Amino acid sequence: MKSIIGSLLTLVSFLSCHSSVFAQITNHPQRIVIIMFDGFGEEYYRNSNMPTLNEMERKGLYKVVPSLMPSVTNLNNAAICTGEWPAVNGITGNSFWNEKTHTEDFMEDAALLLSPTLFERASTKGIKSILFASKKKTISLLYKGTSDTISPETASPIWVKRIGTPPSIYSREVNYWLMQSALYTLQHDSTMGIVYIHPTDYPMHTWAPESNESKEYLAKMDSYIQQIKEAAPDAAILITADHTVTHKSLCWDLNKVCAKKNIPITIAISPERDKYFKHHRGFGGTAYVYVTNTKERDKAKAAIAALQGVDEVLTKEEAVKRFHLMGNRIGDLVVLGSKETVFGDLDTESEMLPNTYRSHGSLYDARVPLFVYNAKGAPTADYFKYNYQLASWLFR
């Protein structure tokens, strides 16, 4: 009898301490707004007047945490949306070398995603969700489990009538359209338990944190976050980023480097490369190198490591262990650039980039803010060691 009573007391104590966690998986969970603020590094935050985020920092949980490597969007967005490392969810970049078809493919097909999304986890509890993304590639990768998806690139006549004609994807105004759409949903559809918002990082590719244009853009985005708070005062608001964006001055074409040195490789790719060429020309601070013959790996590694602006060249095994990547979806070598170095396809072996060029993908771009505000049952600050853990605790 004593053991039974003891067990019951333990259970009651556990439930009382964790009741708010269980509130997230009952029939009446708290609404969740998640903003994956593309390109929003801490320097952008600190250089701008963002009173809403300042208040969320003071009253909620705020940390600066590492994002995942390579510090590119699809990899980090998939990790945030699944709550899993790339080694588990399978997304290792914006592009990858498809060894079955021997082609360099964009990594934006939901069939490549090997872990359930947050939306799928929530749907098993009967919770509806909606995904807003400026870039349609996010929709095609992460839509599983959603009740609806909205992108200005594929906006229906209904949404055009509600919000207006979407601006160009290469503008800051496209993100305003997106935020207005999310705000409309929060104001008119209380059945959506999860609202996930992914704006584009085009403004960060275009303007440095200290520029007036960047400050104006971020002040406007902050005002939309304030309107979201007012429209859904009951909601938890979770915000983080995938990377920051910095100036890069040097690009190497590793295919041409290896060809010049008579080192046979199958291909060198930039996992930064996606369909939005105007953002970054496909150049990123990390490269995946696939060797033709494993016996040539050490030779290729030494040649690439000797280049100006190359910090490290890791073997596949080293990169898998260090960055928690899926081994069959990365190269035999993983090349890490310096703060101002990127890799990609060029007409020449290397190119000096203009002062206006801005990109990401390196370790130097992998520190981002994380906000958890008004969230019932959220873990303590110690739990959030990386950006991908922002919503990993929900609906488990």
C-alpha positions in Angstrom: 0.0 0.0 0.0 2.8 2.4 0.9 4.5 1.8 -2.4 1.2 2.5 -4.3 0.6 5.7 -2.3 4.2 6.7 -2.9 3.9 6.1 -6.7 0.7 8.2 -6.8 2.3 11.1 -4.9 5.2 11.0 -7.4 2.8 11.0 -10.3 0.9 14.0 -8.8 4.1 15.9 -8.2 5.3 15.2 -11.8 2.0 16.3 -13.3 1.9 19.5 -11.2 5.4 20.4 -12.3 4.7 19.6 -15.9 1.1 20.5 -16.4 1.9 23.4 -18.8 3.9 20.9 -21.0 0.9 18.6 -21.1 -1.2 21.7 -22.1 0.6 21.6 -25.5 -0.7 18.2 -26.3 -4.3 18.4 -25.1 -7.4 19.3 -27.1 -7.0 22.9 -26.2 -3.3 23.7 -26.7 -1.8 27.2 -26.8 -1.5 28.7 -30.2 2.1 28.8 -31.5 3.6 31.5 -33.9 7.0 30.5 -35.2 9.1 33.0 -37.2 12.1 31.5 -39.0 13.7 34.9 -39.6 15.9 34.2 -42.6 19.3 36.0 -42.4 18.6 37.7 -39.0 22.0 37.6 -37.3 22.5 39.2 -33.9 24.3 42.2 -35.5 21.2 43.0 -37.5 19.1 42.9 -34.3 21.5 45.0 -32.3 21.9 47.6 -35.1 18.2 48.3 -35.5 15.4 49.8 -33.4 13.2 46.8 -32.7 11.2 47.7 -29.5 8.9 44.6 -29.8 11.8 42.2 -29.9 13.5 44.2 -27.1 10.5 43.6 -24.9 10.4 39.9 -25.8 14.0 39.7 -24.9 13.4 41.3 -21.5 10.2 39.4 -20.6 10.9 36.1 -22.3 13.8 33.8 -23.0 16.6 35.2 -25.2 19.9 33.6 -26.3 22.4 33.8 -29.1 23.0 30.2 -30.3 24.8 28.4 -33.0 22.9 27.6 -36.2 23.7 24.4 -38.1 26.4 23.9 -40.7 26.6 24.6 -43.5 24.8 27.7 -42.5 22.3 27.7 -45.3 18.5 28.0 -45.3 17.1 24.6 -46.3 19.3 22.7 -43.9 18.5 25.0 -40.9 14.8 25.4 -41.8 14.3 21.7 -42.1 16.1 21.1 -38.7 14.0 23.8 -37.0 10.8 22.4 -38.5 11.6 18.8 -37.6 13.5 19.4 -34.4 16.2 17.0 -35.6 19.9 17.2 -36.7 20.6 16.9 -40.5 22.0 13.4 -39.8 18.4 12.4 -38.9 16.2 14.5 -41.2 18.4 14.2 -44.2 18.6 17.8 -45.4 22.2 18.8 -45.9 22.0 22.0 -47.9 20.0 23.9 -50.6 21.7 21.6 -53.1 23.2 18.1 -53.1 24.9 15.7 -55.5 22.4 13.0 -56.4 24.6 10.0 -56.7 21.7 7.9 -58.2 21.2 10.3 -61.2 24.7 11.9 -61.2 23.2 15.4 -61.2 23.4 18.4 -58.9 19.9 18.7 -57.6 18.0 21.3 -55.5 17.2 20.0 -52.1 13.6 21.1 -51.9 11.6 18.0 -52.4 9.6 16.8 -49.4 10.5 13.2 -50.3 14.1 14.0 -49.2 12.9 14.9 -45.7 13.2 11.8 -43.5 11.8 13.1 -40.2 8.2 14.2 -39.4 7.7 17.9 -39.4 6.3 19.9 -36.5 3.1 20.1 -38.5 2.8 16.3 -38.8 3.4 15.9 -35.0 0.7 18.5 -34.3 -1.7 16.9 -36.8 -1.7 13.6 -34.8 -3.1 15.7 -31.9 -5.8 17.2 -34.2 -4.0 20.6 -34.4 -4.2 22.6 -37.6 -1.2 24.5 -39.0 -0.4 26.9 -41.8 3.0 27.6 -43.4 3.8 31.0 -44.8 7.0 31.3 -46.9 8.2 34.0 -49.2 10.1 31.4 -51.2 8.1 28.6 -52.6 11.0 26.2 -52.1 10.1 26.2 -48.4 6.6 25.1 -49.2 7.7 22.2 -51.4 10.2 21.0 -48.7 8.2 21.4 -45.5 4.5 21.2 -46.4 3.8 17.7 -44.9 1.2 17.9 -42.2 0.1 21.4 -42.8 -3.6 22.4 -43.2 -2.6 25.2 -45.7 0.4 26.8 -47.2 0.8 30.4 -48.6 3.6 31.9 -50.7 3.6 35.2 -52.6 5.2 33.3 -55.5 2.2 31.1 -55.9 -0.5 33.3 -54.3 -4.1 32.3 -55.2 -6.7 35.0 -56.3 -8.2 34.8 -52.9 -5.0 35.9 -51.2 -4.3 38.5 -53.9 -7.8 40.0 -53.1 -7.1 39.9 -49.4 -3.6 41.3 -49.3 -2.9 42.7 -52.8 -0.6 41.7 -55.6 2.6 40.1 -54.2 5.8 42.2 -54.8 8.9 40.7 -56.4 10.7 38.0 -54.5 13.7 40.2 -54.8 12.4 43.0 -52.5 11.9 43.7 -48.9 8.2 44.4 -49.6 7.6 40.7 -50.3 8.2 40.0 -46.6 5.7 42.7 -45.7 3.1 40.9 -47.9 3.9 37.7 -46.1 3.6 39.2 -42.6 0.3 40.8 -43.5 -1.0 37.4 -44.7 0.0 35.7 -41.5 -1.6 38.6 -39.5 -4.8 38.2 -41.5 -4.9 34.5 -40.6 -4.4 35.2 -36.9 -7.2 37.8 -37.0 -9.7 35.7 -38.9 -8.9 32.0 -38.2 -8.5 31.0 -34.6 -8.5 27.3 -35.6 -4.9 27.4 -36.8 -2.9 26.1 -33.8 0.5 26.7 -35.5 1.4 29.6 -37.7 4.9 29.2 -39.2 6.4 32.2 -41.0 9.5 32.2 -43.2 10.5 35.5 -44.8 13.3 35.8 -47.4 16.8 37.0 -46.5 17.0 39.2 -49.7 17.2 42.4 -47.6 20.2 41.0 -45.7 21.9 40.0 -48.9 21.4 43.5 -50.1 22.1 45.7 -47.1 24.6 45.6 -44.2 23.2 45.8 -40.6 24.3 49.4 -40.2 22.6 50.7 -43.4 19.5 52.8 -43.2 17.7 50.5 -45.5 18.3 47.5 -43.3 17.2 49.5 -40.2 14.0 50.6 -41.9 13.2 47.1 -43.0 13.8 45.6 -39.6 11.8 48.3 -37.9 8.9 47.5 -40.2 9.2 43.8 -39.5 9.3 44.5 -35.7 6.0 46.4 -36.1 4.4 43.4 -37.7 5.6 41.2 -34.8 3.9 43.7 -32.5 0.7 43.4 -34.5 0.9 39.6 -34.3 1.2 39.9 -30.5 -1.8 42.1 -30.4 -3.9 39.9 -32.7 -3.0 36.8 -30.8 -2.2 37.8 -27.2 -2.7 34.1 -26.1 -0.1 32.8 -28.5 3.4 31.7 -27.8 5.9 33.4 -30.2 9.1 31.6 -31.1 11.7 33.2 -33.2 15.1 32.2 -34.5 17.2 32.4 -37.7 19.1 30.1 -40.0 22.3 32.3 -40.4 23.5 35.8 -40.6 24.7 37.4 -43.8 28.2 39.1 -44.2 30.4 40.6 -46.9 32.5 38.1 -48.8 35.5 39.3 -50.9 36.9 36.1 -52.6 35.3 33.2 -54.4 37.0 29.9 -55.5 35.8 27.5 -58.2 37.1 24.2 -56.7 36.3 22.3 -59.9 38.7 24.5 -61.8 41.3 24.5 -59.0 41.4 20.7 -59.0 41.4 20.4 -62.8 44.4 22.8 -63.0 46.3 20.6 -60.5 45.4 17.4 -62.4 43.4 16.1 -59.5 40.4 14.2 -60.7 37.1 14.9 -58.9 33.5 14.2 -59.8 32.2 17.6 -58.8 32.6 20.3 -56.2 29.3 22.0 -55.2 28.2 24.8 -53.0 25.3 23.7 -50.7 24.3 27.4 -50.7 23.1 27.1 -54.4 19.4 27.4 -54.9 17.1 28.9 -57.6 17.4 32.5 -56.2 20.6 33.3 -58.0 20.3 37.1 -57.5 20.6 36.6 -53.7 24.2 35.2 -53.7 25.1 33.9 -57.2 25.1 30.4 -55.7 28.3 31.1 -53.7 28.5 29.9 -50.1 31.1 29.6 -47.4 31.2 25.8 -47.4 31.8 23.4 -50.3 31.2 19.6 -50.8 33.9 17.9 -52.9 33.2 14.5 -54.4 36.4 12.7 -55.5 36.5 10.4 -58.4 38.9 8.0 -56.7 39.2 7.7 -52.9 42.9 7.3 -53.4 43.0 10.9 -54.6 41.2 12.3 -51.5 44.3 13.2 -49.6 45.8 14.9 -52.6 42.7 16.9 -53.2 42.5 17.8 -49.5 46.0 19.1 -49.5 45.6 21.1 -52.6 42.4 22.8 -51.5 43.7 23.4 -47.9 46.6 25.4 -49.4 44.3 27.9 -51.0 44.0 31.5 -49.6 40.9 31.8 -47.6 40.4 28.1 -46.8 40.2 27.5 -43.0 39.8 23.7 -43.0 39.2 20.7 -45.2 37.4 17.9 -43.4 36.9 14.4 -44.5 33.3 13.1 -44.8 33.8 11.2 -41.5 35.0 14.3 -39.7 32.2 16.5 -41.0 29.5 13.9 -40.1 30.9 13.7 -36.5 31.4 17.5 -36.1 28.3 18.8 -37.7 25.8 15.9 -37.4 25.4 15.6 -41.2 24.1 12.6 -43.2 27.1 11.0 -44.7 25.5 9.8 -48.0 24.3 13.4 -48.7 27.6 15.3 -48.4 30.9 15.2 -50.3 34.0 13.1 -49.6 35.5 16.4 -48.4 33.8 19.4 -46.8 35.7 22.7 -47.3 35.2 25.5 -44.8 35.9 29.0 -45.9 37.3 32.0 -44.0 35.0 34.8 -43.0 35.3 36.5 -46.4 35.7 33.4 -48.6 33.0 31.6 -50.6 32.9 28.8 -53.2 30.9 28.3 -56.4 30.9 28.1 -60.2 33.0 30.7 -62.0 34.3 31.4 -65.5 37.8 31.6 -63.9 39.6 29.8 -61.1 38.9 32.6 -58.6 37.2 36.0 -58.5 37.5 39.0 -56.3 33.9 40.0 -55.3 32.6 43.6 -55.1 32.1 45.5 -51.8 28.4 45.1 -52.2 28.5 41.2 -52.3 27.0 39.5 -49.2 26.4 35.8 -48.5 26.7 33.1 -45.9 27.3 29.4 -45.4 30.4 29.4 -43.2 31.0 29.0 -39.5 31.3 32.8 -39.3 27.7 33.1 -40.3 26.4 30.5 -37.8 25.4 32.6 -34.7 21.8 33.7 -34.4 19.3 35.1 -31.9 16.6 32.8 -30.3 13.5 34.2 -28.6 10.8 32.2 -26.7 8.0 34.4 -25.5 4.8 33.7 -23.7 5.2 30.0 -24.2 3.5 27.7 -21.7 5.6 24.7 -20.8 8.7 25.8 -22.6 12.0 24.3 -21.4 14.5 26.4 -19.5 17.2 28.4 -21.2 19.7 25.5 -20.8 17.7 23.4 -23.2 18.2 25.7 -26.1 21.8 25.0 -27.2 21.2 25.4 -31.0 18.6 27.1 -33.2 17.0 23.9 -34.4 15.7 23.3 -30.8 13.4 26.3 -31.0 10.2 24.1 -31.4 11.7 20.6 -31.0 10.0 20.2 -27.6 6.5 20.7 -29.0 4.0 17.9 -29.6 6.4 15.1 -28.8 
